[in-house]
């Protein structure tokens, strides 16, 4: 049973002025530089290791001297990786007509990435992909709206872009899930018009979608546990899919969690790591919930985390990672809520790993805020 939570009405898209999205293509280059640095460090440590190249295993012992004095009873067994593992957020730059999953897998392996995916080349975006298996949100196949009704809604506007109108003019308003140009509001067929429900064939559909990734991993000698598949959180769906049915945020996000739970479990059943994308916990503040106070937004975020944890109830925490960001777009980001404000809420998510994007100088201190 759900614990009692205060009711919130999901705000309509802040009346606007239209918007679009940005792209970050320097990710692979930066990851390649990181891998080169790791290889250099690895070579230095190996060169200074007395065993002639193999790193000593890490073991716990009450007395280190006694451990060193013990003779080796047998040849050392291969040890698990002791280095920091590298990964990425999920969506990688797309080559023209990209469709070869094996190619994107091999490219990631070649640059030394440890935890990889299909670059999200198999779908246009993570929200539209999820909506293919959710009835009641957006205009799915066979759904006919009554006269005068439409599922088209305005995509929420990033408020920082309202303060830079000249710069915002570079965005068309038609190429993203959020509005970046207030004069050209982005729109999408994503409004919620009925109680969200997972389609009967949804689990089978997602298994078929994931199958090329699993096959390519096997061909590359990689385990499913060395890869991940991303899906939006219930709160993220609520950010982009305007609520025209419940008129209450808590009820809406709970219903989304109930509908999306089978999807999460189907992905986890493949052995892949499940990545939950949670821009709702950060970017949601200056987009969909821009009209709220910080305190009111944090209450919304708490409700989102509660719903997400319910959806993850049957999945081991060790198999879950979450991605939190303030929006992957080229804007000033001076309206971003401080990391220190949201970390106490983010820390309640049932996940072992948290991925954040800190290239923007405004977020260079985020890791320290989380540690504190």
TORKOL-4160 file (C-alpha; in steps of 0.2 Angstrom, whole numbers, padded with zeros to 4 digits, m for minus):
372
<pt num="1" X="0000" Y="0000" Z="0000"/>
<pt num="2" X="0006" Y="0017" Z="m0004"/>
<pt num="3" X="0010" Y="0028" Z="0011"/>
<pt num="4" X="0000" Y="0044" Z="0013"/>
<pt num="5" X="0007" Y="0059" Z="0003"/>
<pt num="6" X="0001" Y="0076" Z="0001"/>
<pt num="7" X="m0008" Y="0079" Z="m0016"/>
<pt num="8" X="0000" Y="0089" Z="m0029"/>
<pt num="9" X="m0008" Y="0095" Z="m0045"/>
<pt num="10" X="0004" Y="0092" Z="m0060"/>
<pt num="11" X="0005" Y="0110" Z="m0067"/>
<pt num="12" X="0001" Y="0113" Z="m0085"/>
<pt num="13" X="0016" Y="0117" Z="m0096"/>
<pt num="14" X="0021" Y="0135" Z="m0091"/>
<pt num="15" X="0013" Y="0146" Z="m0103"/>
<pt num="16" X="0025" Y="0149" Z="m0116"/>
<pt num="17" X="0034" Y="0154" Z="m0129"/>
<pt num="18" X="0041" Y="0138" Z="m0139"/>
<pt num="19" X="0058" Y="0127" Z="m0137"/>
<pt num="20" X="0071" Y="0113" Z="m0143"/>
<pt num="21" X="0086" Y="0102" Z="m0138"/>
<pt num="22" X="0105" Y="0102" Z="m0138"/>
<pt num="23" X="0118" Y="0089" Z="m0142"/>
<pt num="24" X="0135" Y="0085" Z="m0133"/>
<pt num="25" X="0147" Y="0076" Z="m0146"/>
<pt num="26" X="0163" Y="0078" Z="m0135"/>
<pt num="27" X="0158" Y="0064" Z="m0124"/>
<pt num="28" X="0167" Y="0050" Z="m0133"/>
<pt num="29" X="0183" Y="0061" Z="m0135"/>
<pt num="30" X="0183" Y="0064" Z="m0117"/>
<pt num="31" X="0180" Y="0046" Z="m0112"/>
<pt num="32" X="0195" Y="0041" Z="m0124"/>
<pt num="33" X="0206" Y="0054" Z="m0115"/>
<pt num="34" X="0201" Y="0046" Z="m0099"/>
<pt num="35" X="0205" Y="0029" Z="m0105"/>
<pt num="36" X="0222" Y="0034" Z="m0111"/>
<pt num="37" X="0226" Y="0041" Z="m0094"/>
<pt num="38" X="0220" Y="0025" Z="m0085"/>
<pt num="39" X="0231" Y="0015" Z="m0097"/>
<pt num="40" X="0246" Y="0026" Z="m0093"/>
<pt num="41" X="0243" Y="0024" Z="m0074"/>
<pt num="42" X="0240" Y="0006" Z="m0076"/>
<pt num="43" X="0257" Y="0004" Z="m0085"/>
<pt num="44" X="0266" Y="0013" Z="m0071"/>
<pt num="45" X="0259" Y="0003" Z="m0057"/>
<pt num="46" X="0262" Y="m0014" Z="m0067"/>
<pt num="47" X="0280" Y="m0008" Z="m0070"/>
<pt num="48" X="0283" Y="m0006" Z="m0051"/>
<pt num="49" X="0274" Y="m0022" Z="m0046"/>
<pt num="50" X="0287" Y="m0035" Z="m0040"/>
<pt num="51" X="0277" Y="m0049" Z="m0047"/>
<pt num="52" X="0282" Y="m0044" Z="m0064"/>
<pt num="53" X="0266" Y="m0037" Z="m0071"/>
<pt num="54" X="0252" Y="m0045" Z="m0061"/>
<pt num="55" X="0244" Y="m0034" Z="m0048"/>
<pt num="56" X="0242" Y="m0041" Z="m0031"/>
<pt num="57" X="0225" Y="m0046" Z="m0025"/>
<pt num="58" X="0216" Y="m0036" Z="m0012"/>
<pt num="59" X="0213" Y="m0047" Z="0004"/>
<pt num="60" X="0208" Y="m0043" Z="0021"/>
<pt num="61" X="0219" Y="m0050" Z="0035"/>
<pt num="62" X="0222" Y="m0046" Z="0053"/>
<pt num="63" X="0240" Y="m0045" Z="0051"/>
<pt num="64" X="0248" Y="m0039" Z="0034"/>
<pt num="65" X="0265" Y="m0045" Z="0039"/>
<pt num="66" X="0259" Y="m0062" Z="0042"/>
<pt num="67" X="0250" Y="m0062" Z="0025"/>
<pt num="68" X="0265" Y="m0057" Z="0016"/>
<pt num="69" X="0276" Y="m0071" Z="0024"/>
<pt num="70" X="0264" Y="m0085" Z="0019"/>
<pt num="71" X="0271" Y="m0095" Z="0004"/>
<pt num="72" X="0260" Y="m0096" Z="m0012"/>
<pt num="73" X="0252" Y="m0113" Z="m0012"/>
<pt num="74" X="0247" Y="m0112" Z="m0030"/>
<pt num="75" X="0248" Y="m0101" Z="m0045"/>
<pt num="76" X="0238" Y="m0085" Z="m0043"/>
<pt num="77" X="0221" Y="m0085" Z="m0050"/>
<pt num="78" X="0214" Y="m0071" Z="m0062"/>
<pt num="79" X="0208" Y="m0057" Z="m0051"/>
<pt num="80" X="0193" Y="m0046" Z="m0055"/>
<pt num="81" X="0196" Y="m0028" Z="m0061"/>
<pt num="82" X="0203" Y="m0017" Z="m0047"/>
<pt num="83" X="0202" Y="m0001" Z="m0058"/>
<pt num="84" X="0188" Y="0012" Z="m0058"/>
<pt num="85" X="0176" Y="0006" Z="m0072"/>
<pt num="86" X="0171" Y="0018" Z="m0086"/>
<pt num="87" X="0154" Y="0020" Z="m0093"/>
<pt num="88" X="0143" Y="0034" Z="m0101"/>
<pt num="89" X="0125" Y="0040" Z="m0099"/>
<pt num="90" X="0117" Y="0031" Z="m0113"/>
<pt num="91" X="0114" Y="0041" Z="m0129"/>
<pt num="92" X="0129" Y="0042" Z="m0140"/>
<pt num="93" X="0131" Y="0052" Z="m0156"/>
<pt num="94" X="0123" Y="0043" Z="m0171"/>
<pt num="95" X="0132" Y="0039" Z="m0187"/>
<pt num="96" X="0121" Y="0042" Z="m0203"/>
<pt num="97" X="0109" Y="0028" Z="m0205"/>
<pt num="98" X="0116" Y="0020" Z="m0190"/>
<pt num="99" X="0108" Y="0003" Z="m0186"/>
<pt num="100" X="0122" Y="m0009" Z="m0183"/>
<pt num="101" X="0122" Y="m0014" Z="m0165"/>
<pt num="102" X="0138" Y="m0024" Z="m0167"/>
<pt num="103" X="0147" Y="m0009" Z="m0173"/>
<pt num="104" X="0143" Y="0003" Z="m0159"/>
<pt num="105" X="0147" Y="m0011" Z="m0146"/>
<pt num="106" X="0164" Y="m0014" Z="m0154"/>
<pt num="107" X="0168" Y="0005" Z="m0154"/>
<pt num="108" X="0164" Y="0006" Z="m0136"/>
<pt num="109" X="0175" Y="m0009" Z="m0132"/>
<pt num="110" X="0189" Y="m0002" Z="m0143"/>
<pt num="111" X="0190" Y="0014" Z="m0133"/>
<pt num="112" X="0191" Y="0004" Z="m0117"/>
<pt num="113" X="0173" Y="0007" Z="m0109"/>
<pt num="114" X="0168" Y="m0006" Z="m0096"/>
<pt num="115" X="0149" Y="m0004" Z="m0095"/>
<pt num="116" X="0142" Y="m0001" Z="m0112"/>
<pt num="117" X="0125" Y="m0001" Z="m0121"/>
<pt num="118" X="0118" Y="0001" Z="m0139"/>
<pt num="119" X="0120" Y="0020" Z="m0139"/>
<pt num="120" X="0101" Y="0021" Z="m0139"/>
<pt num="121" X="0103" Y="0019" Z="m0158"/>
<pt num="122" X="0088" Y="0007" Z="m0158"/>
<pt num="123" X="0075" Y="0021" Z="m0153"/>
<pt num="124" X="0072" Y="0040" Z="m0157"/>
<pt num="125" X="0071" Y="0044" Z="m0138"/>
<pt num="126" X="0068" Y="0035" Z="m0122"/>
<pt num="127" X="0051" Y="0043" Z="m0118"/>
<pt num="128" X="0043" Y="0040" Z="m0136"/>
<pt num="129" X="0050" Y="0022" Z="m0134"/>
<pt num="130" X="0041" Y="0019" Z="m0118"/>
<pt num="131" X="0025" Y="0027" Z="m0124"/>
<pt num="132" X="0024" Y="0013" Z="m0137"/>
<pt num="133" X="0020" Y="0001" Z="m0123"/>
<pt num="134" X="0009" Y="0012" Z="m0112"/>
<pt num="135" X="m0009" Y="0015" Z="m0115"/>
<pt num="136" X="m0018" Y="0031" Z="m0109"/>
<pt num="137" X="m0003" Y="0042" Z="m0113"/>
<pt num="138" X="m0001" Y="0049" Z="m0130"/>
<pt num="139" X="m0012" Y="0044" Z="m0145"/>
<pt num="140" X="m0007" Y="0026" Z="m0147"/>
<pt num="141" X="m0012" Y="0014" Z="m0162"/>
<pt num="142" X="m0031" Y="0012" Z="m0163"/>
<pt num="143" X="m0035" Y="0026" Z="m0151"/>
<pt num="144" X="m0047" Y="0039" Z="m0157"/>
<pt num="145" X="m0050" Y="0055" Z="m0147"/>
<pt num="146" X="m0067" Y="0063" Z="m0145"/>
<pt num="147" X="m0071" Y="0078" Z="m0156"/>
<pt num="148" X="m0062" Y="0093" Z="m0149"/>
<pt num="149" X="m0049" Y="0083" Z="m0139"/>
<pt num="150" X="m0031" Y="0080" Z="m0143"/>
<pt num="151" X="m0015" Y="0073" Z="m0135"/>
<pt num="152" X="m0004" Y="0086" Z="m0142"/>
<pt num="153" X="0004" Y="0096" Z="m0128"/>
<pt num="154" X="0017" Y="0109" Z="m0126"/>
<pt num="155" X="0034" Y="0103" Z="m0121"/>
<pt num="156" X="0040" Y="0112" Z="m0105"/>
<pt num="157" X="0051" Y="0127" Z="m0107"/>
<pt num="158" X="0068" Y="0128" Z="m0098"/>
<pt num="159" X="0067" Y="0145" Z="m0089"/>
<pt num="160" X="0085" Y="0149" Z="m0091"/>
<pt num="161" X="0083" Y="0150" Z="m0110"/>
<pt num="162" X="0070" Y="0164" Z="m0107"/>
<pt num="163" X="0083" Y="0175" Z="m0101"/>
<pt num="164" X="0094" Y="0174" Z="m0116"/>
<pt num="165" X="0082" Y="0177" Z="m0131"/>
<pt num="166" X="0095" Y="0181" Z="m0144"/>
<pt num="167" X="0104" Y="0165" Z="m0140"/>
<pt num="168" X="0088" Y="0155" Z="m0139"/>
<pt num="169" X="0083" Y="0160" Z="m0157"/>
<pt num="170" X="0096" Y="0147" Z="m0163"/>
<pt num="171" X="0084" Y="0133" Z="m0158"/>
<pt num="172" X="0069" Y="0129" Z="m0169"/>
<pt num="173" X="0058" Y="0122" Z="m0156"/>
<pt num="174" X="0055" Y="0105" Z="m0165"/>
<pt num="175" X="0070" Y="0095" Z="m0161"/>
<pt num="176" X="0068" Y="0090" Z="m0142"/>
<pt num="177" X="0058" Y="0085" Z="m0127"/>
<pt num="178" X="0059" Y="0102" Z="m0120"/>
<pt num="179" X="0057" Y="0120" Z="m0127"/>
<pt num="180" X="0073" Y="0129" Z="m0129"/>
<pt num="181" X="0066" Y="0144" Z="m0139"/>
<pt num="182" X="0051" Y="0152" Z="m0130"/>
<pt num="183" X="0046" Y="0159" Z="m0147"/>
<pt num="184" X="0045" Y="0142" Z="m0155"/>
<pt num="185" X="0037" Y="0130" Z="m0142"/>
<pt num="186" X="0040" Y="0112" Z="m0145"/>
<pt num="187" X="0025" Y="0101" Z="m0146"/>
<pt num="188" X="0022" Y="0082" Z="m0145"/>
<pt num="189" X="0008" Y="0070" Z="m0144"/>
<pt num="190" X="0011" Y="0065" Z="m0126"/>
<pt num="191" X="m0003" Y="0071" Z="m0115"/>
<pt num="192" X="m0011" Y="0058" Z="m0102"/>
<pt num="193" X="m0029" Y="0056" Z="m0106"/>
<pt num="194" X="m0033" Y="0040" Z="m0096"/>
<pt num="195" X="m0026" Y="0029" Z="m0083"/>
<pt num="196" X="m0009" Y="0023" Z="m0089"/>
<pt num="197" X="m0008" Y="0004" Z="m0092"/>
<pt num="198" X="0005" Y="m0007" Z="m0098"/>
<pt num="199" X="0000" Y="m0016" Z="m0114"/>
<pt num="200" X="m0001" Y="m0035" Z="m0113"/>
<pt num="201" X="0013" Y="m0038" Z="m0126"/>
<pt num="202" X="0024" Y="m0025" Z="m0118"/>
<pt num="203" X="0036" Y="m0037" Z="m0110"/>
<pt num="204" X="0038" Y="m0047" Z="m0126"/>
<pt num="205" X="0041" Y="m0031" Z="m0136"/>
<pt num="206" X="0055" Y="m0024" Z="m0125"/>
<pt num="207" X="0063" Y="m0041" Z="m0125"/>
<pt num="208" X="0063" Y="m0041" Z="m0144"/>
<pt num="209" X="0070" Y="m0023" Z="m0143"/>
<pt num="210" X="0084" Y="m0028" Z="m0132"/>
<pt num="211" X="0089" Y="m0044" Z="m0141"/>
<pt num="212" X="0101" Y="m0036" Z="m0154"/>
<pt num="213" X="0111" Y="m0029" Z="m0139"/>
<pt num="214" X="0112" Y="m0046" Z="m0130"/>
<pt num="215" X="0117" Y="m0054" Z="m0146"/>
<pt num="216" X="0130" Y="m0041" Z="m0150"/>
<pt num="217" X="0137" Y="m0042" Z="m0132"/>
<pt num="218" X="0139" Y="m0061" Z="m0134"/>
<pt num="219" X="0148" Y="m0060" Z="m0150"/>
<pt num="220" X="0160" Y="m0047" Z="m0142"/>
<pt num="221" X="0163" Y="m0059" Z="m0127"/>
<pt num="222" X="0154" Y="m0047" Z="m0115"/>
<pt num="223" X="0141" Y="m0052" Z="m0102"/>
<pt num="224" X="0124" Y="m0044" Z="m0101"/>
<pt num="225" X="0129" Y="m0038" Z="m0083"/>
<pt num="226" X="0143" Y="m0027" Z="m0092"/>
<pt num="227" X="0130" Y="m0018" Z="m0101"/>
<pt num="228" X="0114" Y="m0007" Z="m0097"/>
<pt num="229" X="0097" Y="m0002" Z="m0104"/>
<pt num="230" X="0090" Y="0014" Z="m0100"/>
<pt num="231" X="0071" Y="0019" Z="m0096"/>
<pt num="232" X="0063" Y="0034" Z="m0090"/>
<pt num="233" X="0057" Y="0036" Z="m0072"/>
<pt num="234" X="0039" Y="0038" Z="m0068"/>
<pt num="235" X="0043" Y="0056" Z="m0063"/>
<pt num="236" X="0052" Y="0059" Z="m0079"/>
<pt num="237" X="0036" Y="0054" Z="m0089"/>
<pt num="238" X="0026" Y="0066" Z="m0079"/>
<pt num="239" X="0038" Y="0080" Z="m0084"/>
<pt num="240" X="0035" Y="0077" Z="m0102"/>
<pt num="241" X="0018" Y="0070" Z="m0103"/>
<pt num="242" X="0006" Y="0083" Z="m0097"/>
<pt num="243" X="m0008" Y="0076" Z="m0085"/>
<pt num="244" X="m0025" Y="0079" Z="m0092"/>
<pt num="245" X="m0033" Y="0065" Z="m0082"/>
<pt num="246" X="m0029" Y="0064" Z="m0064"/>
<pt num="247" X="m0026" Y="0083" Z="m0061"/>
<pt num="248" X="m0016" Y="0077" Z="m0046"/>
<pt num="249" X="0003" Y="0074" Z="m0047"/>
<pt num="250" X="0005" Y="0060" Z="m0033"/>
<pt num="251" X="m0010" Y="0050" Z="m0041"/>
<pt num="252" X="m0002" Y="0053" Z="m0058"/>
<pt num="253" X="0015" Y="0047" Z="m0054"/>
<pt num="254" X="0009" Y="0032" Z="m0044"/>
<pt num="255" X="m0001" Y="0026" Z="m0059"/>
<pt num="256" X="0014" Y="0028" Z="m0070"/>
<pt num="257" X="0024" Y="0018" Z="m0058"/>
<pt num="258" X="0011" Y="0004" Z="m0059"/>
<pt num="259" X="0011" Y="0004" Z="m0078"/>
<pt num="260" X="0030" Y="0005" Z="m0080"/>
<pt num="261" X="0035" Y="m0008" Z="m0067"/>
<pt num="262" X="0033" Y="m0023" Z="m0079"/>
<pt num="263" X="0045" Y="m0014" Z="m0091"/>
<pt num="264" X="0058" Y="m0012" Z="m0078"/>
<pt num="265" X="0056" Y="m0031" Z="m0073"/>
<pt num="266" X="0057" Y="m0037" Z="m0091"/>
<pt num="267" X="0073" Y="m0027" Z="m0094"/>
<pt num="268" X="0081" Y="m0033" Z="m0077"/>
<pt num="269" X="0076" Y="m0051" Z="m0081"/>
<pt num="270" X="0088" Y="m0051" Z="m0096"/>
<pt num="271" X="0103" Y="m0049" Z="m0084"/>
<pt num="272" X="0107" Y="m0031" Z="m0091"/>
<pt num="273" X="0109" Y="m0017" Z="m0078"/>
<pt num="274" X="0094" Y="m0006" Z="m0078"/>
<pt num="275" X="0097" Y="0012" Z="m0079"/>
<pt num="276" X="0083" Y="0024" Z="m0074"/>
<pt num="277" X="0084" Y="0041" Z="m0081"/>
<pt num="278" X="0079" Y="0054" Z="m0068"/>
<pt num="279" X="0080" Y="0072" Z="m0075"/>
<pt num="280" X="0064" Y="0075" Z="m0066"/>
<pt num="281" X="0073" Y="0076" Z="m0050"/>
<pt num="282" X="0084" Y="0090" Z="m0056"/>
<pt num="283" X="0079" Y="0097" Z="m0073"/>
<pt num="284" X="0061" Y="0096" Z="m0068"/>
<pt num="285" X="0063" Y="0110" Z="m0056"/>
<pt num="286" X="0066" Y="0124" Z="m0070"/>
<pt num="287" X="0055" Y="0116" Z="m0083"/>
<pt num="288" X="0038" Y="0107" Z="m0079"/>
<pt num="289" X="0038" Y="0113" Z="m0061"/>
<pt num="290" X="0046" Y="0131" Z="m0063"/>
<pt num="291" X="0031" Y="0139" Z="m0055"/>
<pt num="292" X="0034" Y="0130" Z="m0038"/>
<pt num="293" X="0045" Y="0135" Z="m0024"/>
<pt num="294" X="0060" Y="0125" Z="m0020"/>
<pt num="295" X="0051" Y="0117" Z="m0005"/>
<pt num="296" X="0036" Y="0113" Z="m0015"/>
<pt num="297" X="0047" Y="0105" Z="m0029"/>
<pt num="298" X="0056" Y="0094" Z="m0016"/>
<pt num="299" X="0039" Y="0087" Z="m0011"/>
<pt num="300" X="0036" Y="0083" Z="m0029"/>
<pt num="301" X="0053" Y="0075" Z="m0030"/>
<pt num="302" X="0049" Y="0065" Z="m0014"/>
<pt num="303" X="0033" Y="0058" Z="m0022"/>
<pt num="304" X="0043" Y="0054" Z="m0038"/>
<pt num="305" X="0056" Y="0044" Z="m0028"/>
<pt num="306" X="0042" Y="0035" Z="m0019"/>
<pt num="307" X="0034" Y="0030" Z="m0035"/>
<pt num="308" X="0050" Y="0024" Z="m0043"/>
<pt num="309" X="0055" Y="0014" Z="m0028"/>
<pt num="310" X="0038" Y="0005" Z="m0029"/>
<pt num="311" X="0042" Y="0001" Z="m0047"/>
<pt num="312" X="0059" Y="m0006" Z="m0043"/>
<pt num="313" X="0053" Y="m0016" Z="m0028"/>
<pt num="314" X="0057" Y="m0033" Z="m0036"/>
<pt num="315" X="0074" Y="m0029" Z="m0044"/>
<pt num="316" X="0090" Y="m0030" Z="m0034"/>
<pt num="317" X="0097" Y="m0014" Z="m0030"/>
<pt num="318" X="0114" Y="m0020" Z="m0036"/>
<pt num="319" X="0107" Y="m0021" Z="m0054"/>
<pt num="320" X="0100" Y="m0003" Z="m0054"/>
<pt num="321" X="0109" Y="0013" Z="m0058"/>
<pt num="322" X="0101" Y="0031" Z="m0060"/>
<pt num="323" X="0105" Y="0045" Z="m0071"/>
<pt num="324" X="0101" Y="0063" Z="m0064"/>
<pt num="325" X="0104" Y="0079" Z="m0074"/>
<pt num="326" X="0099" Y="0097" Z="m0076"/>
<pt num="327" X="0095" Y="0095" Z="m0094"/>
<pt num="328" X="0107" Y="0090" Z="m0109"/>
<pt num="329" X="0106" Y="0106" Z="m0118"/>
<pt num="330" X="0117" Y="0120" Z="m0122"/>
<pt num="331" X="0110" Y="0134" Z="m0111"/>
<pt num="332" X="0117" Y="0145" Z="m0096"/>
<pt num="333" X="0109" Y="0133" Z="m0083"/>
<pt num="334" X="0109" Y="0147" Z="m0070"/>
<pt num="335" X="0092" Y="0142" Z="m0065"/>
<pt num="336" X="0097" Y="0124" Z="m0060"/>
<pt num="337" X="0093" Y="0119" Z="m0042"/>
<pt num="338" X="0108" Y="0116" Z="m0031"/>
<pt num="339" X="0114" Y="0098" Z="m0030"/>
<pt num="340" X="0114" Y="0100" Z="m0011"/>
<pt num="341" X="0096" Y="0103" Z="m0011"/>
<pt num="342" X="0091" Y="0087" Z="m0021"/>
<pt num="343" X="0104" Y="0075" Z="m0015"/>
<pt num="344" X="0095" Y="0070" Z="0001"/>
<pt num="345" X="0080" Y="0065" Z="m0010"/>
<pt num="346" X="0090" Y="0057" Z="m0024"/>
<pt num="347" X="0099" Y="0046" Z="m0010"/>
<pt num="348" X="0083" Y="0038" Z="m0006"/>
<pt num="349" X="0082" Y="0029" Z="m0023"/>
<pt num="350" X="0084" Y="0011" Z="m0023"/>
<pt num="351" X="0100" Y="0010" Z="m0034"/>
<pt num="352" X="0118" Y="0006" Z="m0032"/>
<pt num="353" X="0125" Y="0018" Z="m0044"/>
<pt num="354" X="0121" Y="0037" Z="m0048"/>
<pt num="355" X="0127" Y="0045" Z="m0064"/>
<pt num="356" X="0128" Y="0064" Z="m0065"/>
<pt num="357" X="0134" Y="0076" Z="m0078"/>
<pt num="358" X="0147" Y="0088" Z="m0071"/>
<pt num="359" X="0155" Y="0096" Z="m0086"/>
<pt num="360" X="0146" Y="0112" Z="m0083"/>
<pt num="361" X="0157" Y="0122" Z="m0070"/>
<pt num="362" X="0140" Y="0126" Z="m0061"/>
<pt num="363" X="0140" Y="0107" Z="m0056"/>
<pt num="364" X="0159" Y="0104" Z="m0053"/>
<pt num="365" X="0155" Y="0103" Z="m0034"/>
<pt num="366" X="0140" Y="0091" Z="m0035"/>
<pt num="367" X="0150" Y="0075" Z="m0030"/>
<pt num="368" X="0156" Y="0084" Z="m0014"/>
<pt num="369" X="0138" Y="0089" Z="m0010"/>
<pt num="370" X="0133" Y="0071" Z="m0011"/>
<pt num="371" X="0147" Y="0065" Z="0000"/>
<pt num="372" X="0142" Y="0078" Z="0013"/>
